[in-house]
Amino acid sequence: MAVDAALKKYNDGNQSGNQFVLLRISSNVTKTDHEDPFYSFNYQIKEGDCPVRSGKTWQDCDYKQSEDAATGECTVTVEKKINRNFTVATQSCHITPGSGWVHWWGCPGGEPVISVNIASYFASPCHAAGSALHKCAGCKFPISTDNANVKEILKHAISHFNSNSTHTHLFALGKAKRAYKQVVAGWNFDITYSVLQTNCPKADFPSLTAECKILPNGGIAECTDSAYIDLSGKLASFKQQCDFLQENRFPIELCRGCPKDLPLNSSTLNEILNHVSTKLNANDGRKFYFKIDKVKKATVQSVAGWAYYIEFTAKETTCPKESNTEFTSSCEIKEPGQALICDANIYEVPWLNKTESTVNCDLKTLGSDLFAAVMPTPSPAPTGRDGDWIPNIQVAPNSFSFSLISDVPETPSPKCPGHPGRQLME
């Protein structure tokens, strides 16, 4: 168990005197959530009746019953390995002497003796039985992600990621998840954190600024870094390993020349259409406001910002411009009224609060619709054998309920297969 490993570690560190025996665990146990968890807790101890070099464990000892029996409390963090063994990462014990203890100061080693037992003093005059700190030399132990060194390493890590990744956009720190420290000839740090994609292209932003905002549907990566800070406090070594999570959220290499369909029910499209509607009605040549009726196609393209292309139809409303009233969604469509076939190009740079657009419209007529639906390509020129030439008309099923061409010659042409007619004459 964890407290057994901690108390054995403390007793093994004492060169003389008696072992200490567990009284109780005096605080709740906290546990980190990862593969090799760390446990932190406080426990109280009392001096036992077994010498530290007796070969016995603390479980084999009884409490010392005399008045000079010392007591104490320890704060410890232990790591549980995969093999279920516990290793003490850091431990601090404060010992309260019994009535038979006396205080001494001025140990020859340079550090004051807080308190020693008279019987053990002559054997080990500089054994501090007061406040003792035991650390596992070379062991990792968890530290707060708010640690000043951790924050500096993370700042370097984000800059390193943005300088060395192949992504077109800058990434910002998401969340610092955990950090570990190891005391060597200096300090080793292992830090795990997430990075999130921002709206800042590297082509326009050499580094992160206040204008760079995290994209809600951008990329996410989890990184684990190993860093070494030498005795002078300098970051002497750094290694970064990042893995992307849910890579289908965004392409690693964004295709600048590849527009993608924009869902017609998306909130983004609704915002763009509001801008397009304003641009459309800015045309002073029309007496009435026009209202976007139907969107046929919408695409979005990632460039140094966002490029949108929209095909739509707009219909005339009952709201006149000369009345000085603003156009609102409550303006009803005029029946009968004019209709427009339009396309719009919108270029948006969110971090510069910049939007540019062009809207081109043509008056919609029945003839223009009929030509687009019925005659997508011209027919070949007639030959002498064809006789009276009839165009090769293609009609979408159920698209019209009326006869398209009323003056078809009575004599059918071979270019109209399946048409019920008379026998062809040579």
C-alpha positions in Angstrom: 0.0 0.0 0.0 1.0 3.6 -0.5 1.4 4.5 3.1 3.6 1.5 3.7 6.0 2.6 1.0 6.1 6.1 2.4 6.8 5.1 6.0 9.4 2.6 5.0 11.1 5.3 3.0 11.1 7.6 6.0 12.4 5.0 8.4 15.2 3.9 5.9 16.4 7.5 5.8 17.1 7.5 9.6 20.6 6.4 10.6 19.8 5.9 14.3 17.0 5.9 16.9 13.8 4.0 16.6 11.5 3.4 13.7 8.2 5.2 13.5 4.9 3.4 13.4 1.7 4.5 11.6 -1.0 6.1 13.7 -3.5 7.1 11.1 -4.0 8.6 7.6 -5.1 12.1 8.5 -6.3 13.5 5.1 -8.3 12.5 2.0 -6.2 10.8 -0.7 -6.1 12.7 -4.0 -5.2 10.8 -7.2 -4.1 12.0 -10.6 -5.9 10.5 -13.6 -3.4 8.8 -16.0 -1.7 5.5 -16.6 0.8 5.8 -13.7 -1.3 7.7 -11.1 0.2 9.7 -8.3 -1.4 9.6 -4.8 -1.1 12.5 -2.3 -2.1 12.4 1.4 -1.0 13.1 5.0 -0.4 10.5 7.6 0.5 10.7 11.4 3.2 8.6 13.0 4.5 7.7 16.5 7.9 6.5 17.6 8.0 2.7 18.0 10.1 0.4 20.2 12.2 -1.1 17.3 15.6 0.4 16.4 16.0 1.5 12.8 18.7 -1.2 12.1 16.9 -4.0 13.9 15.9 -5.7 10.6 12.2 -5.5 11.5 9.6 -3.6 9.6 7.5 -1.0 11.2 4.5 -3.4 11.3 6.5 -5.6 13.7 7.0 -2.8 16.2 4.8 -1.6 19.0 4.3 2.0 20.0 7.0 3.3 22.4 5.1 3.8 25.7 7.5 6.2 27.5 6.9 9.9 27.8 9.8 10.7 25.5 8.1 9.0 22.5 8.1 11.4 19.5 5.1 11.9 17.2 4.9 13.4 13.8 2.9 14.1 10.6 4.1 13.5 7.0 2.9 14.9 3.6 3.7 12.5 0.8 3.2 12.0 -2.9 3.7 8.4 -4.3 3.5 7.1 -7.8 1.9 3.7 -8.6 3.7 1.9 -11.3 2.2 -0.5 -13.8 3.6 -3.4 -11.7 1.5 -2.1 -8.8 4.6 -1.0 -6.8 4.6 2.4 -5.1 7.5 4.8 -5.4 7.8 7.9 -3.2 8.2 11.0 -5.3 8.3 13.6 -2.5 7.8 13.5 1.3 8.1 16.0 4.1 7.7 15.0 7.7 7.5 17.2 10.8 8.4 15.5 14.1 7.3 16.7 17.5 9.7 15.5 20.3 8.5 13.9 23.5 9.4 15.2 27.0 12.8 13.5 27.0 14.1 15.5 24.0 16.4 18.5 24.1 17.1 21.1 21.5 20.6 21.6 20.0 21.8 24.1 17.5 25.1 24.4 15.5 25.6 21.0 13.8 29.2 20.7 12.5 27.7 20.1 9.0 26.5 23.7 8.9 22.7 23.0 9.4 21.1 23.4 12.8 19.8 20.4 14.6 16.2 21.1 15.4 15.8 18.4 18.1 17.6 15.2 19.0 17.2 12.5 21.6 19.8 12.6 24.4 20.4 8.8 24.0 21.0 9.0 20.3 22.9 12.3 20.2 26.3 10.9 21.0 26.0 8.2 18.3 24.8 10.7 15.7 25.1 14.3 16.9 23.8 15.8 13.6 20.8 13.5 13.0 17.9 15.9 12.7 14.7 14.3 14.1 12.8 17.5 13.6 11.7 18.6 10.2 12.9 16.2 7.5 12.4 16.2 3.8 12.8 13.0 1.9 12.8 13.1 -1.9 13.3 10.2 -4.3 16.5 11.2 -6.2 15.8 11.0 -9.9 12.1 10.3 -9.6 9.4 12.2 -11.5 6.7 13.9 -9.4 3.6 16.0 -10.5 3.6 19.7 -10.2 1.0 22.4 -10.9 0.6 23.5 -14.5 0.6 27.1 -13.1 4.3 26.7 -12.2 6.3 29.5 -13.6 8.8 27.2 -15.4 5.9 25.3 -16.9 4.3 28.5 -18.3 7.6 29.5 -19.9 8.1 26.1 -21.5 4.5 26.2 -22.9 5.2 29.6 -24.4 8.2 28.2 -26.1 6.3 25.1 -27.1 3.6 27.0 -29.0 6.1 29.1 -30.9 8.0 25.9 -31.7 4.9 24.2 -33.0 3.9 27.1 -35.2 7.4 27.4 -36.6 7.8 23.7 -37.5 4.3 22.5 -38.4 3.2 22.3 -42.1 -0.2 23.8 -41.3 -1.2 27.0 -43.0 -2.7 28.5 -39.9 -1.3 29.3 -36.4 -2.3 27.3 -33.4 -2.8 28.6 -29.8 -2.6 26.8 -26.4 -5.8 25.0 -25.5 -5.3 23.5 -22.1 -2.3 22.5 -20.0 -3.3 19.1 -18.7 -0.5 17.8 -16.5 3.2 18.5 -15.7 5.9 16.5 -14.0 9.3 17.6 -12.7 12.5 15.6 -12.2 15.5 16.8 -10.2 18.8 16.0 -12.0 21.8 18.3 -12.6 19.1 20.8 -13.3 15.5 20.0 -13.9 13.6 17.8 -16.4 10.0 18.6 -17.2 7.3 16.5 -19.0 4.3 18.5 -20.0 1.1 17.4 -21.7 -1.2 20.0 -23.3 -3.5 20.7 -26.3 -3.2 23.2 -29.1 -6.1 24.6 -31.1 -6.3 26.0 -34.6 -6.9 29.8 -35.0 -8.2 31.9 -37.8 -4.7 33.4 -38.5 -3.0 32.2 -41.6 0.8 32.1 -41.4 1.0 34.0 -44.7 -0.5 37.1 -42.9 0.6 36.5 -39.3 4.2 35.7 -38.5 3.2 35.0 -34.8 0.1 34.9 -32.6 -1.5 38.2 -31.8 -4.7 39.3 -30.0 -6.5 39.2 -33.3 -6.0 35.4 -33.6 -9.1 33.6 -32.4 -9.6 29.9 -31.9 -11.9 28.4 -34.5 -14.8 26.4 -33.1 -14.4 23.7 -35.8 -10.7 24.0 -36.2 -8.0 21.4 -35.6 -7.0 20.0 -32.3 -3.7 18.3 -31.4 -2.4 16.9 -28.1 1.3 17.4 -27.4 3.7 16.0 -24.9 7.0 17.9 -24.5 10.2 17.0 -22.7 12.3 20.0 -21.6 15.5 20.4 -19.6 16.4 23.5 -17.7 20.0 23.7 -16.6 21.4 25.1 -13.4 21.6 28.6 -14.8 17.9 28.5 -15.5 18.3 28.3 -19.3 16.1 26.0 -21.4 18.9 23.8 -22.7 16.9 21.0 -24.4 13.4 20.7 -25.8 11.6 17.9 -27.6 8.0 18.0 -28.9 5.6 15.2 -29.9 2.1 16.1 -31.2 -0.7 13.9 -32.3 -3.8 15.2 -34.0 -7.2 14.3 -32.7 -10.2 13.9 -35.1 -8.2 14.8 -38.1 -11.3 14.8 -40.2 -12.2 18.1 -38.6 -9.9 19.9 -41.1 -7.5 19.0 -43.8 -3.8 19.1 -42.8 -3.0 20.8 -46.0 -5.8 23.2 -46.9 -6.5 23.4 -50.6 -6.6 27.0 -51.4 -8.1 26.5 -54.8 -10.8 24.0 -53.8 -14.2 25.5 -53.0 -16.4 23.3 -50.8 -20.2 23.2 -50.7 -21.7 25.3 -47.9 -24.8 23.8 -46.3 -27.8 25.9 -47.3 -29.2 25.8 -43.7 -25.9 26.9 -42.0 -25.8 30.0 -39.8 -22.7 31.2 -41.7 -24.7 31.3 -44.9 -27.5 33.3 -43.3 -25.0 35.9 -42.1 -23.5 36.2 -45.6 -26.9 36.5 -47.2 -27.7 39.4 -45.0 -24.7 41.2 -46.4 -25.6 40.2 -49.9 -29.2 41.5 -49.5 -27.8 44.9 -48.4 -25.5 45.0 -51.4 -28.3 43.9 -53.8 -30.7 46.6 -52.6 -28.0 49.3 -52.8 -28.7 49.5 -56.5 -30.5 52.9 -56.9 -31.9 51.9 -60.3 -34.7 49.8 -58.8 -37.7 51.4 -57.3 -38.6 48.5 -54.9 -36.6 46.4 -52.6 -35.8 42.9 -53.6 -35.8 39.9 -51.3 -33.7 36.7 -51.7 -36.1 34.0 -52.6 -34.1 30.8 -53.2 -30.4 29.9 -52.9 -29.4 27.5 -55.7 -25.7 27.0 -54.8 -23.3 28.2 -52.1 -19.6 27.4 -51.8 -16.8 28.5 -49.4 -13.1 28.6 -50.1 -10.2 29.0 -47.6 -7.8 31.6 -48.8 -6.2 34.4 -46.7 -9.7 34.7 -45.2 -12.9 33.1 -46.6 -14.2 33.4 -50.2 -17.9 32.7 -50.7 -19.8 32.2 -54.0 -23.6 32.1 -54.1 -26.1 31.6 -56.8 -29.6 32.7 -55.9 -32.9 34.2 -57.2 -34.5 37.4 -55.8 -38.0 38.7 -56.1 -39.4 42.2 -56.0 -41.2 43.2 -52.8 -44.0 45.6 -52.0 -41.6 47.9 -50.1 -40.7 51.0 -52.2 -37.3 52.6 -51.7 -38.6 56.1 -52.0 -40.6 55.8 -48.8 -37.3 56.0 -46.9 -38.1 52.8 -45.0 -35.5 50.3 -44.4 -35.7 46.9 -46.0 -36.8 44.2 -43.5 -37.8 40.5 -43.7 -41.4 41.6 -43.3 -41.5 43.1 -46.8 -43.8 40.8 -48.8 -43.1 39.6 -52.3 -44.9 41.5 -55.0 -47.3 39.5 -57.2 -46.8 39.9 -60.0 -43.4 41.4 -59.8 -39.9 41.2 -61.3 -37.5 38.4 -60.5 -33.7 38.4 -60.7 -31.2 35.7 -61.3 -28.0 36.6 -59.4 -24.6 35.5 -58.4 -22.5 37.0 -55.6 -18.8 36.8 -54.7 -17.9 37.7 -51.1 -14.5 37.9 -49.6 -14.3 38.0 -45.8 -11.3 38.6 -43.5 -12.7 38.2 -40.0 -9.5 39.2 -38.1 -9.4 42.5 -40.0 -13.2 43.0 -39.8 -13.2 43.3 -43.5 -15.9 42.2 -46.0 -15.9 42.9 -49.8 -18.6 41.7 -52.2 -19.9 42.0 -55.8 -23.4 41.1 -56.8 -24.4 40.6 -60.5 -28.1 40.1 -61.5 -30.1 39.7 -64.7 -33.8 40.1 -65.1 -35.5 36.7 -65.0 -37.9 35.9 -67.9 -39.8 32.9 -68.9 -37.8 32.7 -72.1 -34.5 32.6 -70.3 -35.7 29.8 -68.1 -37.1 27.9 -71.0 -33.8 28.2 -73.0 -31.7 27.0 -70.0 -33.9 24.0 -69.3 -34.8 22.9 -72.8 -31.9 23.8 -75.1 -28.6 23.4 -73.1 -26.5 23.0 -76.3 -27.2 24.0 -79.9 -28.2 21.3 -82.4 -26.1 20.5 -85.4 -27.0 22.1 -88.7 -29.6 20.3 -90.9 -28.6 18.3 -93.9 -30.5 17.9 -97.1 -31.6 14.4 -96.1 -33.2 15.6 -92.9 -35.8 17.5 -94.8 -37.6 19.9 -92.5 -35.2 20.3 -89.5 -36.6 20.0 -86.0 -34.3 20.8 -83.1 -33.3 17.9 -80.8 -35.4 19.1 -77.8 -34.6 17.5 -74.4 -37.2 17.9 -71.7 -36.8 16.9 -68.1 -39.5 14.5 -67.0 -42.6 16.3 -65.6 -40.9 19.7 -65.9 -43.6 21.2 -68.1 -47.3 20.6 -68.4 -47.7 22.4 -71.7 -46.5 21.7 -75.3 -43.1 23.2 -75.8 -43.3 23.8 -79.5 -46.7 24.1 -81.1 -45.7 24.5 -84.8 -43.9 21.2 -85.3 -44.2 20.2 -89.0 -46.6 17.4 -89.7 -43.9 15.3 -91.4 -41.7 14.0 -88.6 -37.9 14.0 -88.7 -35.6 11.1 -88.1 -34.1 13.2 -85.3 -37.2 12.7 -83.3 -37.1 8.9 -82.4 -40.2 7.4 -81.0 -42.4 10.1 -82.3 -45.7 8.6 -83.7 -45.9 9.7 -87.4 -46.3 8.6 -90.9 -43.9 6.5 -92.9 -40.8 8.4 -94.1 -40.8 9.0 -97.9 -37.6 8.7 -99.9 
